[in-house]
Amino acid sequence: MTARLKGKIALILGAGSVGPGWGNGRAMAVRFAEEGAKVFGVDKDLARMAETVERIKEIGGEIETAHCDVTQSTQIADVVRQCMEKWGRIDILINNVGGSAAGGPVELEEDVWDAQVDSNLKSVFLSCKHVLPIMEKQGSGAIINMSSTSGIRWTGSAQVAYAATKAGVIQLSKVVAIQYAKKGIRVNTIVPGQLHTPMVEVRLAGQRSGGDVEKLLEQRQARIPLPFMGDGRDTANAAVFLASDEARFITGTEIVVDGGMSVRCG
């Protein structure tokens, strides 16, 4: 382990993964531990964090876990309390919970729209509500929110709720960044593109290519200028930078992790 985040306490909402391999949340948790941070990992399904915990323990890192539905304010407040009781501070907050649903305004059911708003956008609002007062009292903190290239570009399919909420995450981050800049708190957004995460095998192939994983990977790779597809570790490396003191003069902005895809789409 190196020490870019030594002594830092990182609260990661969505630290598990839907399957084996490098999802964004798992990769961030492991990379943060590799860099010396203590991780408080949260997920709605604790089983999804088993591999995360195993990988962190293999490298001698520290992780505590808790169940949380991040659309519920009381549950977020509870995990924040648990983290504070365990380690006494929160230096880094990662908002990594979210998901997509296909359809434009006509096709998408209203309850699905509402659920997307809650999971993708309201969850970020709620975690900031409960963590910002702690960071303000500390006089420091770094918040990293996960958006998507769907929040800045058309990326191939109509998913209006996902696109709108991920765009909302970017603007929420900008507003909070300016409001809290004088208080020593930095807020930035990571904008991942079409990565090869476990979501491809577990969910997306069934939705978009009749279960043919290789076909879907070929379709996604065809949009990416770089000759390979990134995974959650690429997202995690960007997060390590934004959470570290190396990014001390960076707030209110985004890092796009997409191999150039959004430039081509634009």
Contacts in CASP RR format, 6 or more apart in sequence:
PFRMAT RR
TARGET T0000
AUTHOR 0000-0000-0000
METHOD contacts of the structure
MODEL  1
MTARLKGKIALILGAGSVGPGWGNGRAMAVRFAEEGAKVFGVDKDLARMA
ETVERIKEIGGEIETAHCDVTQSTQIADVVRQCMEKWGRIDILINNVGGS
AAGGPVELEEDVWDAQVDSNLKSVFLSCKHVLPIMEKQGSGAIINMSSTS
GIRWTGSAQVAYAATKAGVIQLSKVVAIQYAKKGIRVNTIVPGQLHTPMV
EVRLAGQRSGGDVEKLLEQRQARIPLPFMGDGRDTANAAVFLASDEARFI
TGTEIVVDGGMSVRCG
1 33 0 8 1.000
1 34 0 8 1.000
1 35 0 8 1.000
1 36 0 8 1.000
1 59 0 8 1.000
1 60 0 8 1.000
1 61 0 8 1.000
2 34 0 8 1.000
2 35 0 8 1.000
2 36 0 8 1.000
3 35 0 8 1.000
3 36 0 8 1.000
4 35 0 8 1.000
4 36 0 8 1.000
4 240 0 8 1.000
4 244 0 8 1.000
4 245 0 8 1.000
4 246 0 8 1.000
5 32 0 8 1.000
5 35 0 8 1.000
5 36 0 8 1.000
5 37 0 8 1.000
5 92 0 8 1.000
5 240 0 8 1.000
5 243 0 8 1.000
5 244 0 8 1.000
6 35 0 8 1.000
6 36 0 8 1.000
6 37 0 8 1.000
7 36 0 8 1.000
7 37 0 8 1.000
7 38 0 8 1.000
7 91 0 8 1.000
8 32 0 8 1.000
8 36 0 8 1.000
8 37 0 8 1.000
8 38 0 8 1.000
8 91 0 8 1.000
8 92 0 8 1.000
8 243 0 8 1.000
9 37 0 8 1.000
9 38 0 8 1.000
9 40 0 8 1.000
9 83 0 8 1.000
9 87 0 8 1.000
9 88 0 8 1.000
9 89 0 8 1.000
9 90 0 8 1.000
9 91 0 8 1.000
9 92 0 8 1.000
10 29 0 8 1.000
10 32 0 8 1.000
10 37 0 8 1.000
10 38 0 8 1.000
10 39 0 8 1.000
10 40 0 8 1.000
10 91 0 8 1.000
10 92 0 8 1.000
10 93 0 8 1.000
10 94 0 8 1.000
10 243 0 8 1.000
11 40 0 8 1.000
11 41 0 8 1.000
11 42 0 8 1.000
11 79 0 8 1.000
11 80 0 8 1.000
11 83 0 8 1.000
11 90 0 8 1.000
11 92 0 8 1.000
11 93 0 8 1.000
11 94 0 8 1.000
11 131 0 8 1.000
12 25 0 8 1.000
12 28 0 8 1.000
12 29 0 8 1.000
12 32 0 8 1.000
12 39 0 8 1.000
12 40 0 8 1.000
12 41 0 8 1.000
12 42 0 8 1.000
12 94 0 8 1.000
12 96 0 8 1.000
13 41 0 8 1.000
13 42 0 8 1.000
13 68 0 8 1.000
13 70 0 8 1.000
13 76 0 8 1.000
13 93 0 8 1.000
13 94 0 8 1.000
13 95 0 8 1.000
13 96 0 8 1.000
13 97 0 8 1.000
13 123 0 8 1.000
13 127 0 8 1.000
14 25 0 8 1.000
14 41 0 8 1.000
14 42 0 8 1.000
14 43 0 8 1.000
14 44 0 8 1.000
14 70 0 8 1.000
14 94 0 8 1.000
14 96 0 8 1.000
14 97 0 8 1.000
15 25 0 8 1.000
15 26 0 8 1.000
15 28 0 8 1.000
15 29 0 8 1.000
15 39 0 8 1.000
15 41 0 8 1.000
15 42 0 8 1.000
15 43 0 8 1.000
15 49 0 8 1.000
15 52 0 8 1.000
15 65 0 8 1.000
15 96 0 8 1.000
16 23 0 8 1.000
16 25 0 8 1.000
16 26 0 8 1.000
16 29 0 8 1.000
16 41 0 8 1.000
16 43 0 8 1.000
16 45 0 8 1.000
16 48 0 8 1.000
16 49 0 8 1.000
16 51 0 8 1.000
16 52 0 8 1.000
17 23 0 8 1.000
17 25 0 8 1.000
17 26 0 8 1.000
17 48 0 8 1.000
17 51 0 8 1.000
17 52 0 8 1.000
17 197 0 8 1.000
17 198 0 8 1.000
18 48 0 8 1.000
18 198 0 8 1.000
18 199 0 8 1.000
18 202 0 8 1.000
18 203 0 8 1.000
19 48 0 8 1.000
19 51 0 8 1.000
19 198 0 8 1.000
19 201 0 8 1.000
19 202 0 8 1.000
20 51 0 8 1.000
20 198 0 8 1.000
21 51 0 8 1.000
21 197 0 8 1.000
21 198 0 8 1.000
21 231 0 8 1.000
22 197 0 8 1.000
22 198 0 8 1.000
22 231 0 8 1.000
22 232 0 8 1.000
22 233 0 8 1.000
22 236 0 8 1.000
23 195 0 8 1.000
23 197 0 8 1.000
23 198 0 8 1.000
23 199 0 8 1.000
23 231 0 8 1.000
23 232 0 8 1.000
23 235 0 8 1.000
24 96 0 8 1.000
24 146 0 8 1.000
24 192 0 8 1.000
24 195 0 8 1.000
24 197 0 8 1.000
24 232 0 8 1.000
24 235 0 8 1.000
24 236 0 8 1.000
25 52 0 8 1.000
25 94 0 8 1.000
25 96 0 8 1.000
25 232 0 8 1.000
25 235 0 8 1.000
25 236 0 8 1.000
26 49 0 8 1.000
26 51 0 8 1.000
26 52 0 8 1.000
26 55 0 8 1.000
26 232 0 8 1.000
27 231 0 8 1.000
27 232 0 8 1.000
27 233 0 8 1.000
27 235 0 8 1.000
27 236 0 8 1.000
28 94 0 8 1.000
28 96 0 8 1.000
28 232 0 8 1.000
28 235 0 8 1.000
28 236 0 8 1.000
28 239 0 8 1.000
28 240 0 8 1.000
29 39 0 8 1.000
29 41 0 8 1.000
29 52 0 8 1.000
29 56 0 8 1.000
29 63 0 8 1.000
30 52 0 8 1.000
30 55 0 8 1.000
30 56 0 8 1.000
30 59 0 8 1.000
30 236 0 8 1.000
31 233 0 8 1.000
31 236 0 8 1.000
31 237 0 8 1.000
31 239 0 8 1.000
31 240 0 8 1.000
32 39 0 8 1.000
32 92 0 8 1.000
32 236 0 8 1.000
32 239 0 8 1.000
32 240 0 8 1.000
32 243 0 8 1.000
33 39 0 8 1.000
33 56 0 8 1.000
33 59 0 8 1.000
33 60 0 8 1.000
33 61 0 8 1.000
33 62 0 8 1.000
33 63 0 8 1.000
34 59 0 8 1.000
35 240 0 8 1.000
35 244 0 8 1.000
36 61 0 8 1.000
37 91 0 8 1.000
37 92 0 8 1.000
37 243 0 8 1.000
38 61 0 8 1.000
38 62 0 8 1.000
38 63 0 8 1.000
38 64 0 8 1.000
38 87 0 8 1.000
39 56 0 8 1.000
39 61 0 8 1.000
39 62 0 8 1.000
39 63 0 8 1.000
39 64 0 8 1.000
40 63 0 8 1.000
40 64 0 8 1.000
40 65 0 8 1.000
40 66 0 8 1.000
40 79 0 8 1.000
40 82 0 8 1.000
40 83 0 8 1.000
40 86 0 8 1.000
40 87 0 8 1.000
40 90 0 8 1.000
41 49 0 8 1.000
41 52 0 8 1.000
41 63 0 8 1.000
41 64 0 8 1.000
41 65 0 8 1.000
41 66 0 8 1.000
42 65 0 8 1.000
42 66 0 8 1.000
42 67 0 8 1.000
42 68 0 8 1.000
42 70 0 8 1.000
42 79 0 8 1.000
43 49 0 8 1.000
43 65 0 8 1.000
43 67 0 8 1.000
43 68 0 8 1.000
44 67 0 8 1.000
44 68 0 8 1.000
44 69 0 8 1.000
44 70 0 8 1.000
44 97 0 8 1.000
46 65 0 8 1.000
46 67 0 8 1.000
49 65 0 8 1.000
52 63 0 8 1.000
53 63 0 8 1.000
53 65 0 8 1.000
56 62 0 8 1.000
56 63 0 8 1.000
57 63 0 8 1.000
64 82 0 8 1.000
64 83 0 8 1.000
64 86 0 8 1.000
66 78 0 8 1.000
66 79 0 8 1.000
66 82 0 8 1.000
68 75 0 8 1.000
68 76 0 8 1.000
68 78 0 8 1.000
68 79 0 8 1.000
69 75 0 8 1.000
70 76 0 8 1.000
70 95 0 8 1.000
70 97 0 8 1.000
70 119 0 8 1.000
70 123 0 8 1.000
70 126 0 8 1.000
70 127 0 8 1.000
71 118 0 8 1.000
71 119 0 8 1.000
71 122 0 8 1.000
71 123 0 8 1.000
71 126 0 8 1.000
72 126 0 8 1.000
73 126 0 8 1.000
73 129 0 8 1.000
73 130 0 8 1.000
76 123 0 8 1.000
76 126 0 8 1.000
76 127 0 8 1.000
76 130 0 8 1.000
77 130 0 8 1.000
80 90 0 8 1.000
80 127 0 8 1.000
80 130 0 8 1.000
80 131 0 8 1.000
80 134 0 8 1.000
83 90 0 8 1.000
84 90 0 8 1.000
84 134 0 8 1.000
89 134 0 8 1.000
89 138 0 8 1.000
90 131 0 8 1.000
90 134 0 8 1.000
90 135 0 8 1.000
90 138 0 8 1.000
90 141 0 8 1.000
91 135 0 8 1.000
91 138 0 8 1.000
91 140 0 8 1.000
91 141 0 8 1.000
91 142 0 8 1.000
91 243 0 8 1.000
92 141 0 8 1.000
92 142 0 8 1.000
92 143 0 8 1.000
92 144 0 8 1.000
92 243 0 8 1.000
93 127 0 8 1.000
93 128 0 8 1.000
93 131 0 8 1.000
93 135 0 8 1.000
93 141 0 8 1.000
93 142 0 8 1.000
93 143 0 8 1.000
93 144 0 8 1.000
94 144 0 8 1.000
94 146 0 8 1.000
94 239 0 8 1.000
95 123 0 8 1.000
95 124 0 8 1.000
95 127 0 8 1.000
95 143 0 8 1.000
95 144 0 8 1.000
95 145 0 8 1.000
95 146 0 8 1.000
95 169 0 8 1.000
96 146 0 8 1.000
97 119 0 8 1.000
97 120 0 8 1.000
97 123 0 8 1.000
98 119 0 8 1.000
98 120 0 8 1.000
98 123 0 8 1.000
98 146 0 8 1.000
99 116 0 8 1.000
99 119 0 8 1.000
99 120 0 8 1.000
99 162 0 8 1.000
100 116 0 8 1.000
100 148 0 8 1.000
100 150 0 8 1.000
100 159 0 8 1.000
100 162 0 8 1.000
101 108 0 8 1.000
101 112 0 8 1.000
101 115 0 8 1.000
101 116 0 8 1.000
101 159 0 8 1.000
101 161 0 8 1.000
101 162 0 8 1.000
102 108 0 8 1.000
102 157 0 8 1.000
102 158 0 8 1.000
102 159 0 8 1.000
102 207 0 8 1.000
103 157 0 8 1.000
103 158 0 8 1.000
103 159 0 8 1.000
103 160 0 8 1.000
103 161 0 8 1.000
104 158 0 8 1.000
104 159 0 8 1.000
104 160 0 8 1.000
105 160 0 8 1.000
107 158 0 8 1.000
108 160 0 8 1.000
108 161 0 8 1.000
112 161 0 8 1.000
113 161 0 8 1.000
116 161 0 8 1.000
116 162 0 8 1.000
116 165 0 8 1.000
117 161 0 8 1.000
117 165 0 8 1.000
120 161 0 8 1.000
120 162 0 8 1.000
120 165 0 8 1.000
120 166 0 8 1.000
120 169 0 8 1.000
121 165 0 8 1.000
121 168 0 8 1.000
121 169 0 8 1.000
121 172 0 8 1.000
124 145 0 8 1.000
124 169 0 8 1.000
124 172 0 8 1.000
124 173 0 8 1.000
125 172 0 8 1.000
128 143 0 8 1.000
128 172 0 8 1.000
128 176 0 8 1.000
131 143 0 8 1.000
132 143 0 8 1.000
132 176 0 8 1.000
132 180 0 8 1.000
132 185 0 8 1.000
135 141 0 8 1.000
135 143 0 8 1.000
135 180 0 8 1.000
135 183 0 8 1.000
135 184 0 8 1.000
135 185 0 8 1.000
136 180 0 8 1.000
136 183 0 8 1.000
136 185 0 8 1.000
139 183 0 8 1.000
139 184 0 8 1.000
139 185 0 8 1.000
140 184 0 8 1.000
140 185 0 8 1.000
141 184 0 8 1.000
141 185 0 8 1.000
141 186 0 8 1.000
142 185 0 8 1.000
142 186 0 8 1.000
142 187 0 8 1.000
142 188 0 8 1.000
142 242 0 8 1.000
142 243 0 8 1.000
142 247 0 8 1.000
143 173 0 8 1.000
143 176 0 8 1.000
143 185 0 8 1.000
143 186 0 8 1.000
143 187 0 8 1.000
143 188 0 8 1.000
144 187 0 8 1.000
144 188 0 8 1.000
144 189 0 8 1.000
144 190 0 8 1.000
144 239 0 8 1.000
144 242 0 8 1.000
144 243 0 8 1.000
145 169 0 8 1.000
145 170 0 8 1.000
145 172 0 8 1.000
145 173 0 8 1.000
145 187 0 8 1.000
145 188 0 8 1.000
145 189 0 8 1.000
145 190 0 8 1.000
146 169 0 8 1.000
146 189 0 8 1.000
146 190 0 8 1.000
146 192 0 8 1.000
146 235 0 8 1.000
147 166 0 8 1.000
147 167 0 8 1.000
147 168 0 8 1.000
147 169 0 8 1.000
147 170 0 8 1.000
147 173 0 8 1.000
147 189 0 8 1.000
147 190 0 8 1.000
147 191 0 8 1.000
147 192 0 8 1.000
147 254 0 8 1.000
148 155 0 8 1.000
148 162 0 8 1.000
148 163 0 8 1.000
148 166 0 8 1.000
148 191 0 8 1.000
148 192 0 8 1.000
148 193 0 8 1.000
149 155 0 8 1.000
149 191 0 8 1.000
149 192 0 8 1.000
149 193 0 8 1.000
149 194 0 8 1.000
149 256 0 8 1.000
149 258 0 8 1.000
149 261 0 8 1.000
149 262 0 8 1.000
149 265 0 8 1.000
150 159 0 8 1.000
150 162 0 8 1.000
150 163 0 8 1.000
150 166 0 8 1.000
151 162 0 8 1.000
151 163 0 8 1.000
151 164 0 8 1.000
151 166 0 8 1.000
151 167 0 8 1.000
151 168 0 8 1.000
151 170 0 8 1.000
151 191 0 8 1.000
152 167 0 8 1.000
152 170 0 8 1.000
152 191 0 8 1.000
152 256 0 8 1.000
152 262 0 8 1.000
153 262 0 8 1.000
153 265 0 8 1.000
153 266 0 8 1.000
154 265 0 8 1.000
155 193 0 8 1.000
155 194 0 8 1.000
155 223 0 8 1.000
155 261 0 8 1.000
155 262 0 8 1.000
155 265 0 8 1.000
157 208 0 8 1.000
169 189 0 8 1.000
170 189 0 8 1.000
170 191 0 8 1.000
170 254 0 8 1.000
173 187 0 8 1.000
173 188 0 8 1.000
173 189 0 8 1.000
173 252 0 8 1.000
173 254 0 8 1.000
174 187 0 8 1.000
174 252 0 8 1.000
174 253 0 8 1.000
176 187 0 8 1.000
177 186 0 8 1.000
177 187 0 8 1.000
177 188 0 8 1.000
177 251 0 8 1.000
177 252 0 8 1.000
178 252 0 8 1.000
180 187 0 8 1.000
181 251 0 8 1.000
186 242 0 8 1.000
186 247 0 8 1.000
186 248 0 8 1.000
186 250 0 8 1.000
186 251 0 8 1.000
186 252 0 8 1.000
187 251 0 8 1.000
187 252 0 8 1.000
188 242 0 8 1.000
188 247 0 8 1.000
188 250 0 8 1.000
188 251 0 8 1.000
188 252 0 8 1.000
188 253 0 8 1.000
188 254 0 8 1.000
188 255 0 8 1.000
189 252 0 8 1.000
189 253 0 8 1.000
189 254 0 8 1.000
189 255 0 8 1.000
190 235 0 8 1.000
190 238 0 8 1.000
190 239 0 8 1.000
190 242 0 8 1.000
190 254 0 8 1.000
190 255 0 8 1.000
190 257 0 8 1.000
191 254 0 8 1.000
191 255 0 8 1.000
191 256 0 8 1.000
191 257 0 8 1.000
191 258 0 8 1.000
191 262 0 8 1.000
192 232 0 8 1.000
192 234 0 8 1.000
192 235 0 8 1.000
192 257 0 8 1.000
192 258 0 8 1.000
193 256 0 8 1.000
193 257 0 8 1.000
193 258 0 8 1.000
193 259 0 8 1.000
193 261 0 8 1.000
193 262 0 8 1.000
194 220 0 8 1.000
194 223 0 8 1.000
194 224 0 8 1.000
194 229 0 8 1.000
194 258 0 8 1.000
194 261 0 8 1.000
195 229 0 8 1.000
195 230 0 8 1.000
195 231 0 8 1.000
195 232 0 8 1.000
195 234 0 8 1.000
195 235 0 8 1.000
195 257 0 8 1.000
196 217 0 8 1.000
196 220 0 8 1.000
196 229 0 8 1.000
196 230 0 8 1.000
196 231 0 8 1.000
197 231 0 8 1.000
197 232 0 8 1.000
200 213 0 8 1.000
200 216 0 8 1.000
200 217 0 8 1.000
200 220 0 8 1.000
201 213 0 8 1.000
204 216 0 8 1.000
205 211 0 8 1.000
205 212 0 8 1.000
205 213 0 8 1.000
205 215 0 8 1.000
205 216 0 8 1.000
208 216 0 8 1.000
208 219 0 8 1.000
209 215 0 8 1.000
209 216 0 8 1.000
209 219 0 8 1.000
217 229 0 8 1.000
220 229 0 8 1.000
221 228 0 8 1.000
221 229 0 8 1.000
223 261 0 8 1.000
223 264 0 8 1.000
223 265 0 8 1.000
224 258 0 8 1.000
224 259 0 8 1.000
224 260 0 8 1.000
224 261 0 8 1.000
224 264 0 8 1.000
225 259 0 8 1.000
225 260 0 8 1.000
225 261 0 8 1.000
225 263 0 8 1.000
225 264 0 8 1.000
226 259 0 8 1.000
226 260 0 8 1.000
230 257 0 8 1.000
230 259 0 8 1.000
234 257 0 8 1.000
235 257 0 8 1.000
238 255 0 8 1.000
238 257 0 8 1.000
241 247 0 8 1.000
241 255 0 8 1.000
242 250 0 8 1.000
242 255 0 8 1.000
256 262 0 8 1.000
END
